[in-house]
Amino acid sequence: MTESQKRKAIDIQAFFSKKKVVNDAGEEKTITTCLLCGEATKTFKCETKFNLSRHIVTSHKAKATEIGLLTEEESMKSQADAKQKVVIWIDPNVYVTSMVQWVTEGNLPFRFFDTPYARNILEPMEKGLKLPHVGRKSIVKYLESVEQHIVQCITDKLRGNMLSLKMDLASRKGRSVLGINAQIIDNGKITVYTLGMIERFERNTAESLRAEILLLLKKFNVGITQIYTVTTDNGSNMIKATKLLKNEQSLLMAELEDPKTTSDEETDIDYASFYSGDVDHECDTDAEFLDRDDDDTESLKSFSADEVEYTEEIDDLENLNNAHLTGVRYAAHDVQLSVYDVFKKKSVTIFLAKARKLVKTLRAQPYGNSFRLDKSKKLPFFDGDTRWGSSHLMVDCLRHQKDFIMSLLTPDLKKQFGARFWSTVDQFVQATKPVYVLTKRIQEEALTSGSFYLYWKECTLELEDICSSLAKQLNRALKDRQHMWMDNEAFLAALYMDLRLNDFNPPVLNPDQQERAIKHILKTWENMKMIRGSEAQSTTDAGDPVPSTSSATSLGRLTRVEQLLSVNRQARKSDFNDMEKRIRRLRLEPSLPLDTDIISWWQVSKPKEKDLVMLALVILQIPCTQVSVERAFNGLGQILTRFRTRLGPGTLGNVLFVKANSDLLREHTYKLKP
């Protein structure tokens, strides 16, 4: 009997049952149900033997093979040829955003999308989403579109806000990048946005840096008058660039303060537009420069050479009294320099060299293998040249494993690394631990000046309790460099507005520093009102009218004196004096607990003094560290690898920019352009 005859002989009806039912219309229907799965569907509407057999073959392959409807070869072939169809839901916007995140946050090279194994997965989804092929070239266009989306998000966030800038330079594989961050207080917390990771092709002079910063501010519609502080390292070019920006701000503030100083040919100044960055002025960059190609370095060079005409000497700059922009050094950087000052001493240098010699011995055989076999032990490691904290960790690793290490050493090595060496190890770790803890604490991205000072004070007090020469040297070095940030008026103002510091005795700020802080705060307040084009309204009630102490009949009407006083009263800004009184009263308020979130406290505790709260949040937002910029530069090392050396300057900048602002991409959904 042939296979066809065997299949015809199978009683398919034995696997199905029939039942007659009456529907709602009164019609009698016959329902056929599969006894194997209980399914009763439209498949059996035409009750032919073919339809019933097809159901057994497709839904019950094992039973079909058992009764002879399928041979074993046919069953195996059908399983091999079967393609599983999966229905998924995915938003095309999310799909494209994820592709961009692969090359930014995931550090994947662009050519990944053209590999066969990637195409096997991506092509079916692209067909389902009706999207064009996502490859090496198209992902660059998507990256540019996402970058523009993030720029718009940041522009909306910065609109109408005073902000603090942070900037630094870094290089990788011969390519120099300028990183610029903006820091503001938003919704009760310090928020940092990366404005740009710009590849540089010329010498990083102060003038060229100034031009690059102005160009970047214009991209985000930020006016120079919105800049409160610029935090940099100790580089002379960075310091001078900050002074050039301050000079430019001073010129604009002078125009705002006295519009008559402008020439008759100039049009009237739109004060509000200065705040938003919409108005071009003599120091603005050419609008056409915004449209230059990222690869065209010649336009950048000619721009800096022809249009930047500032003097080489900082001392020849314009009068800066009108500007509130303040250059701030990284206070955390001064902490690092304090430690390096001590580590340069001969006694510390000799000790660390000996510790490195022991590490080198222990990492060699046969000692290194002993550490690898014992999983509870950690193989000693070398410290790094650029991070002094690694020296603390290296010596601390030796200290924790002293007994195990001594059990491995030969008698000659035990004499070389004897009790005196291990005593020095204990003293080194004990003395450097408070400074190491301080270094870790000040790496917080949302660090206020008051918190920095409290961490610094805690460290110095702990060092005073340690009886060793190294601890005394570290304490002295920290205090010697304290003036580097305590001489800065913006930093003093931030300490003044932090009420957690009120109960210190002696006070954190001496009388002279308090006056400098108050003067800076008031100047900032005046400029904030001037920038907005109208004076801020004071939220406090005016005092009761003063009763007259003399009668008009006794002195007569002093007409000329009243006219003089009237002019003086109009010239005097009443809210300025009121604001000064409120600021001075802050020193009389009780000190807040040290664990108070000072930013949230200002927003919650002073709801009726909106102008004072607004001023306080601007003063408190200044950065003390460059952590956010350094973290953005870490992405530079992840992107510029030996597998990704051909990235163009525009593409590199976009990758770094999107990577640094990845949180914004998750908060604000990117939408494909039609």
C-alpha positions in Angstrom: 0.0 0.0 0.0 1.4 3.4 -1.0 1.7 6.4 1.3 -1.3 8.1 -0.4 -3.5 5.0 0.1 -2.5 4.7 3.7 -3.4 8.4 4.4 -6.8 7.9 2.7 -7.5 5.0 4.9 -7.1 7.0 8.1 -10.3 7.9 9.9 -9.9 11.7 10.4 -13.5 12.0 11.7 -12.5 10.0 14.8 -10.6 13.1 16.1 -13.5 15.4 15.8 -17.0 15.7 17.3 -20.1 17.3 15.8 -22.8 19.1 17.8 -25.9 20.9 16.6 -26.8 24.2 18.2 -29.5 26.9 17.6 -28.3 30.4 17.3 -30.0 33.6 18.3 -31.8 33.8 14.9 -33.3 30.4 15.5 -31.2 28.8 12.9 -29.7 25.3 13.4 -26.0 25.1 13.1 -23.5 22.2 13.3 -20.2 22.9 15.1 -17.2 20.7 14.6 -14.7 20.5 17.5 -11.3 19.0 17.6 -11.1 16.4 20.4 -7.3 16.9 20.7 -7.4 20.6 21.5 -11.1 21.5 21.9 -10.9 24.1 19.1 -14.0 25.0 17.2 -13.3 27.6 14.6 -14.1 28.6 11.1 -11.5 26.2 9.9 -14.0 23.5 10.0 -16.8 25.4 8.2 -16.2 23.3 5.2 -16.0 19.9 6.7 -13.9 18.3 4.0 -11.4 15.6 4.9 -8.6 17.9 3.6 -9.4 20.7 6.1 -9.6 18.3 9.0 -6.4 16.7 8.0 -4.7 20.0 7.6 -5.7 20.9 11.2 -4.1 17.7 12.6 -0.9 18.3 10.5 -0.4 21.9 11.5 -1.6 21.9 15.1 -0.7 18.4 16.2 2.4 17.3 14.3 3.3 14.5 16.8 -0.2 12.9 16.4 -0.1 13.3 12.6 3.3 11.4 12.5 1.9 8.7 14.8 -1.2 8.0 12.7 0.7 8.3 9.4 -0.5 11.7 8.0 3.2 12.7 8.1 6.4 10.7 7.7 9.2 11.3 10.1 11.2 13.0 7.3 8.4 15.3 6.5 7.9 16.2 10.1 11.6 17.0 10.6 11.7 19.1 7.4 8.6 21.1 8.3 10.1 21.9 11.7 13.4 23.0 10.1 11.6 25.2 7.5 9.2 26.8 9.9 9.7 30.5 10.5 8.3 31.8 13.8 6.4 34.9 13.3 6.4 37.3 16.3 4.2 40.4 16.6 6.0 43.2 18.5 5.1 46.8 19.1 7.8 49.4 18.8 7.7 53.2 18.3 9.7 54.3 15.2 11.0 57.2 17.3 12.2 54.9 20.0 13.8 52.7 17.3 15.8 55.5 15.8 16.7 56.9 19.2 18.0 53.5 20.3 20.2 53.3 17.2 21.7 56.7 18.1 22.2 55.6 21.7 24.1 52.5 20.4 26.8 54.7 18.8 26.9 57.3 21.7 26.2 55.6 25.0 27.0 52.1 23.7 30.2 53.3 22.0 29.5 51.1 18.9 31.3 52.0 15.7 29.1 53.3 12.9 30.0 50.4 10.6 28.3 48.0 13.0 25.0 48.7 11.2 26.3 47.5 7.9 27.6 44.1 9.2 25.6 41.0 8.0 24.7 39.9 11.6 23.3 43.4 12.3 21.3 43.5 9.1 19.7 40.1 9.8 18.1 41.7 12.9 17.5 45.2 11.7 16.1 44.7 8.2 12.8 42.9 9.3 12.1 45.7 11.8 12.9 48.4 9.2 10.4 46.8 6.8 7.8 46.5 9.5 8.3 50.2 10.5 8.6 51.3 6.9 11.9 53.0 7.7 14.8 53.5 5.2 17.9 51.4 5.6 19.7 52.4 8.8 23.4 52.2 7.9 26.7 54.0 8.5 25.7 57.1 6.6 22.0 57.4 7.6 22.9 57.0 11.3 25.1 60.1 11.0 22.0 62.1 9.8 19.9 60.7 12.6 22.7 61.7 15.0 22.6 65.3 13.8 18.8 65.4 14.1 18.9 64.1 17.7 21.7 66.6 18.5 19.4 69.4 17.3 16.6 68.0 19.4 18.8 68.1 22.5 20.0 71.6 21.7 16.4 72.8 21.7 15.6 71.1 25.0 18.6 72.8 26.6 17.7 76.1 25.1 14.3 75.9 26.6 15.8 75.0 30.0 18.3 77.9 30.0 15.8 80.5 28.7 15.6 83.4 31.2 18.1 81.9 33.7 21.4 83.2 35.0 23.9 80.3 34.6 27.4 79.3 35.6 29.8 78.0 33.0 32.5 75.3 33.4 35.1 74.8 30.8 38.2 72.7 30.3 40.5 71.3 27.5 41.5 67.7 27.0 43.3 65.8 24.2 43.1 62.2 23.0 45.1 60.6 20.2 46.3 64.0 19.0 42.9 65.6 18.9 42.1 68.5 21.3 38.5 69.1 22.6 37.1 72.0 24.5 34.3 71.0 26.9 31.8 73.6 28.2 29.1 72.9 30.7 26.3 75.1 32.0 25.1 74.8 35.6 21.8 76.1 36.9 19.4 75.3 39.8 16.3 73.8 38.4 13.4 72.4 40.4 15.3 72.5 43.7 18.5 70.8 42.5 21.7 71.6 40.7 21.5 70.6 37.1 24.4 70.5 34.7 24.0 70.5 30.9 26.9 70.0 28.4 26.7 72.8 25.9 29.5 71.6 23.6 32.4 69.2 23.1 34.2 71.2 20.4 37.2 69.9 18.6 39.9 72.6 18.3 42.2 73.1 15.3 44.2 76.2 16.3 46.2 77.4 19.3 44.0 77.7 22.4 44.6 81.4 22.9 42.3 83.5 25.1 40.9 85.3 22.0 40.1 82.1 20.1 38.5 80.6 23.2 36.4 83.7 23.7 35.2 83.5 20.1 34.3 79.8 20.5 32.4 80.5 23.7 30.4 83.4 22.2 29.5 81.2 19.2 28.3 78.4 21.4 26.2 80.8 23.6 24.6 82.1 20.5 23.7 78.5 19.4 21.7 78.1 22.6 20.2 81.7 22.5 22.1 82.7 25.7 23.3 86.2 26.1 26.6 87.2 27.6 24.7 89.0 30.4 23.2 85.7 31.5 26.6 84.4 32.6 27.1 84.6 36.3 30.4 82.8 36.8 33.0 81.0 34.6 34.9 78.2 36.4 38.2 77.1 35.0 41.5 75.6 35.9 44.7 77.7 36.5 45.6 78.0 32.8 46.5 81.5 31.9 44.6 81.3 28.6 41.4 80.2 30.5 41.8 83.1 33.0 42.3 85.7 30.3 39.4 84.3 28.2 37.2 84.8 31.3 38.4 88.4 31.7 37.7 89.0 28.0 34.1 87.8 28.5 33.8 89.9 31.6 35.0 92.9 29.7 32.4 92.3 27.0 29.7 91.9 29.6 30.8 95.1 31.3 30.3 97.0 28.0 26.8 95.7 27.6 25.9 96.4 31.2 27.1 100.0 30.7 24.8 100.4 27.7 21.9 99.0 29.7 22.6 101.3 32.6 23.1 104.4 30.5 21.6 104.1 26.9 22.8 107.6 26.1 26.4 106.4 25.8 25.5 104.7 22.5 25.9 106.7 19.3 23.1 108.3 17.5 23.5 105.9 14.6 22.7 102.9 16.8 19.2 101.7 17.2 17.5 101.5 20.6 18.6 98.5 22.6 16.1 95.8 23.4 17.0 95.1 27.0 15.1 91.8 27.2 16.8 90.5 24.1 20.2 91.0 25.7 19.1 88.6 28.3 18.0 86.0 25.8 21.0 86.5 23.4 18.9 87.7 20.4 20.7 91.0 19.8 23.9 91.2 17.8 26.5 93.7 19.0 30.0 94.7 18.1 31.6 91.8 19.9 29.2 89.1 18.5 30.4 86.6 16.0 29.3 86.8 12.4 26.0 85.1 11.9 27.4 83.3 8.8 29.9 81.6 10.9 27.1 79.5 12.4 26.6 77.9 9.0 30.2 76.9 8.4 31.1 73.3 7.8 32.5 71.5 10.8 35.5 70.4 8.7 36.3 73.9 7.5 39.0 74.9 9.9 40.2 77.8 7.8 37.0 79.8 8.5 37.7 79.4 12.2 41.2 80.6 11.8 40.3 83.7 9.8 37.5 84.5 12.2 39.8 84.6 15.2 42.5 86.5 13.3 40.3 89.2 11.7 37.4 89.8 14.0 38.9 89.3 17.5 40.8 92.5 18.1 41.5 92.4 21.8 44.7 93.6 23.3 47.2 91.1 24.5 47.5 92.7 27.9 44.8 91.9 30.5 45.6 95.0 32.4 44.5 97.1 29.4 40.9 95.8 29.5 37.9 98.1 30.0 36.6 99.0 33.4 34.9 95.8 34.7 32.9 97.4 37.6 29.6 97.0 35.7 30.0 93.3 35.2 28.8 90.6 37.6 30.6 87.8 35.7 33.2 86.3 38.0 36.0 83.9 37.1 36.2 81.1 39.6 39.0 78.6 40.1 38.2 74.9 40.8 38.3 74.8 44.6 38.6 71.0 44.3 41.7 71.5 42.1 43.4 73.4 44.9 42.8 70.5 47.2 44.7 68.2 44.8 47.5 70.7 44.5 47.8 70.9 48.3 48.4 67.2 48.4 50.9 67.3 45.6 52.8 70.0 47.4 53.4 67.5 50.3 54.0 64.5 48.1 56.9 66.3 46.4 58.8 66.3 49.7 61.8 64.1 49.7 60.7 61.9 52.6 57.4 61.1 51.0 59.0 60.5 47.6 61.5 58.0 49.0 58.7 56.1 50.9 56.4 55.8 47.8 59.4 54.6 45.7 60.0 51.9 48.3 56.3 50.9 48.4 56.3 50.6 44.6 59.4 48.4 44.7 57.6 46.1 47.1 54.5 46.0 44.8 56.8 45.2 41.8 58.3 42.3 43.8 54.9 40.9 44.8 53.5 41.1 41.3 56.4 39.0 39.9 56.6 35.2 40.3 56.4 33.3 42.5 54.7 35.8 44.7 52.1 36.9 42.1 50.8 33.4 41.7 50.2 33.1 45.5 47.8 36.0 45.3 46.0 34.5 42.3 45.5 31.2 44.0 44.1 32.7 47.2 40.8 34.4 46.1 40.5 36.2 49.4 43.7 38.2 48.7 44.1 41.1 46.3 47.1 41.4 44.1 48.9 44.7 44.9 48.8 47.4 42.2 50.8 50.4 41.2 49.6 54.0 41.7 49.0 56.4 38.9 50.9 59.6 38.1 47.8 61.8 37.7 45.8 60.6 40.7 47.4 60.9 44.1 44.5 59.0 45.6 45.8 55.9 43.9 48.9 56.2 46.0 46.8 56.0 49.2 44.9 53.0 47.8 48.2 51.2 46.8 49.7 51.7 50.3 46.4 50.8 52.0 46.3 47.5 50.0 49.8 46.6 51.3 48.7 47.5 54.9 45.6 45.2 54.8 47.7 42.2 53.7 50.8 42.8 55.8 50.8 39.3 57.5 50.2 37.5 54.2 52.9 39.5 52.4 55.5 38.9 55.2 54.8 35.2 55.1 55.8 35.2 51.4 58.9 37.2 51.5 62.4 35.8 51.8 64.6 36.6 54.9 66.5 39.2 52.9 63.3 41.0 51.8 61.9 40.8 55.3 64.9 42.8 56.5 64.5 45.3 53.7 60.8 45.8 54.4 61.0 45.6 58.2 59.0 47.0 61.1 60.1 50.6 60.3 58.7 50.4 56.8 55.4 49.0 58.0 55.2 51.7 60.7 55.5 54.3 58.0 52.8 52.5 56.0 50.4 52.9 58.9 51.2 56.5 59.4 50.9 57.3 55.7 47.4 55.6 55.4 46.2 57.3 58.6 47.4 60.7 57.5 46.1 60.6 53.9 42.7 59.0 54.7 41.0 62.2 55.7 42.2 63.9 52.5 41.2 60.9 50.4 37.7 61.0 51.9 37.6 64.7 51.2 38.6 64.1 47.5 35.8 61.5 47.1 33.2 63.8 48.7 34.0 66.8 46.5 33.4 64.6 43.4 29.7 65.1 43.9 28.3 66.7 40.7 25.7 68.8 42.7 28.2 70.2 45.2 27.5 73.7 46.7 30.2 76.0 48.0 28.9 75.6 51.5 29.1 71.8 51.3 32.6 72.0 49.9 33.7 74.2 52.9 32.1 71.8 55.4 33.9 68.8 53.9 37.2 70.8 53.8 36.7 71.9 57.5 36.0 68.3 58.5 39.2 67.1 56.9 41.4 69.8 58.5 39.9 69.0 62.0 40.6 65.3 61.5 44.2 66.0 60.4 44.7 68.1 63.6 43.8 65.1 65.7 46.5 62.9 64.0 49.9 63.1 65.7 52.2 62.7 62.7 54.4 65.0 60.7 52.7 64.0 57.5 49.3 64.9 58.8 50.6 68.3 60.0 52.1 69.0 56.6 48.9 68.1 54.8 46.9 70.3 57.1 49.3 73.2 56.6 49.2 72.8 52.8 45.4 72.8 52.7 45.2 76.0 54.8 48.0 77.6 52.8 45.9 77.3 49.6 42.6 78.3 51.3 43.1 81.9 50.2 42.9 80.8 46.5 39.1 80.3 46.8 38.4 82.5 49.8 39.6 85.6 47.9 36.9 85.1 45.3 33.9 87.3 45.7 31.4 84.8 44.1 32.6 82.1 46.4 32.3 84.4 49.5 28.8 85.3 48.4 27.9 81.6 48.2 29.2 81.0 51.7 27.3 84.0 53.0 24.0 82.8 51.6 24.5 79.3 53.1 22.9 79.6 56.6 24.4 76.3 57.8 27.6 78.3 58.4 26.1 81.0 60.7 27.2 79.5 64.1 30.9 79.1 63.4 33.1 80.7 66.0 35.3 82.4 64.8 32.9 83.2 61.8 33.7 81.6 58.5 33.8 85.0 56.9 35.6 87.9 58.7 33.9 91.4 58.6 35.9 92.4 55.5 34.9 89.2 53.6 31.3 89.7 54.7 31.2 93.2 53.2 32.8 92.0 50.0 30.2 89.2 49.8 27.3 91.6 50.4 28.6 94.1 47.8 28.9 91.3 45.2 25.4 90.0 46.0 23.9 93.5 45.6 25.7 94.1 42.4 24.4 90.8 41.0 20.9 91.8 42.1 21.1 95.1 40.4 22.3 93.6 37.2 19.6 90.9 37.3 17.0 93.6 37.4 18.7 95.6 34.7 19.0 92.7 32.4 15.2 92.0 32.6 14.6 95.5 31.4 12.5 96.5 34.5 13.1 96.5 38.2 12.0 93.5 40.1 9.2 94.1 42.4 9.9 93.8 46.1 7.7 91.2 47.9 8.0 92.7 51.3 5.6 95.3 52.7 6.8 98.9 52.9 7.3 100.3 56.4 4.7 102.4 58.1 4.7 106.1 57.2 6.9 108.1 59.6 4.8 110.8 61.5 5.8 114.4 61.1 7.8 115.8 64.1 7.4 119.4 63.1 4.5 121.6 62.1 4.3 123.6 58.9 3.5 126.7 60.8 6.8 126.6 62.8 9.2 126.0 59.8 7.0 127.2 56.9 6.9 125.2 53.6 10.5 124.2 52.6 9.8 124.1 48.9 13.3 123.9 47.6 14.4 121.4 50.2 11.4 119.2 49.4 12.2 119.3 45.7 15.8 118.3 46.4 14.7 115.4 48.6 12.1 114.3 46.0 14.8 114.1 43.4 17.1 112.1 45.7 14.2 109.7 46.7 13.5 109.0 43.0 17.2 108.4 42.2 17.5 106.1 45.2 16.3 102.6 44.4 14.0 101.7 47.3 14.1 98.0 46.7 17.9 98.1 46.6 18.0 99.3 50.2 15.3 96.9 51.2 17.3 94.0 49.6 20.4 95.0 51.4 18.6 95.0 54.8 17.3 91.5 54.1 20.7 90.2 53.1 22.3 91.6 56.2 19.6 90.1 58.4 20.6 86.6 57.2 23.7 86.7 59.5 21.3 87.0 62.4 19.2 84.0 61.6 19.9 80.7 63.5 22.2 78.3 61.9 20.6 75.4 60.0 21.5 71.7 60.7 24.5 70.6 58.7 22.6 68.0 56.8 20.1 70.6 55.5 19.6 70.7 51.7 20.3 74.4 51.5 18.8 74.8 48.0 15.5 73.1 49.0 15.5 75.2 52.2 15.6 78.4 50.3 12.7 77.4 48.0 10.5 76.1 50.9 11.3 78.5 53.8 11.1 81.8 51.9 7.9 81.5 49.7 6.9 85.2 50.2 10.4 86.6 49.3 10.6 85.4 45.7 13.1 88.0 44.7 15.5 87.0 47.5 15.0 83.3 46.8 15.7 84.0 43.1 18.9 85.9 44.0 20.0 83.2 46.5 19.7 80.4 44.0 21.8 82.2 41.5 24.5 82.9 44.1 24.5 79.3 45.3 24.8 77.7 41.9 28.5 78.3 41.3 30.5 75.1 40.6 33.3 74.1 42.9 34.6 71.2 40.8 35.0 70.2 37.2 33.6 66.7 37.7 30.9 67.0 35.0 33.5 68.2 32.4 35.9 65.4 33.4 33.1 62.8 33.1 32.3 64.1 29.6 36.0 63.8 28.7 35.9 60.2 29.9 33.5 59.6 27.0 36.3 61.0 24.7 38.5 58.1 25.7 35.7 55.6 25.1 34.8 57.1 21.6 38.3 57.8 20.2 39.6 54.2 20.2 41.8 52.5 17.6 38.6 51.3 16.0 37.2 54.8 15.6 40.0 57.1 14.4 38.3 58.4 11.3 35.4 60.3 12.9 35.1 63.8 11.5 35.1 66.8 13.9 31.4 67.4 13.5 30.5 63.8 14.0 32.8 63.5 17.0 31.3 66.6 18.6 27.8 65.3 18.1 28.6 61.9 19.5 30.2 63.4 22.6 27.4 66.0 23.0 24.6 63.4 22.8 26.5 61.0 25.1 27.0 63.7 27.7 23.3 64.8 27.6 21.9 61.2 27.5 19.5 62.0 30.4 17.8 64.6 28.4 17.2 62.1 25.5 15.5 59.8 28.0 13.3 62.6 29.5 12.3 64.2 26.2 11.3 61.8 23.4 12.8 62.4 20.1 10.3 62.5 17.2 11.2 61.7 13.6 10.9 64.5 11.1 8.3 63.8 8.4 
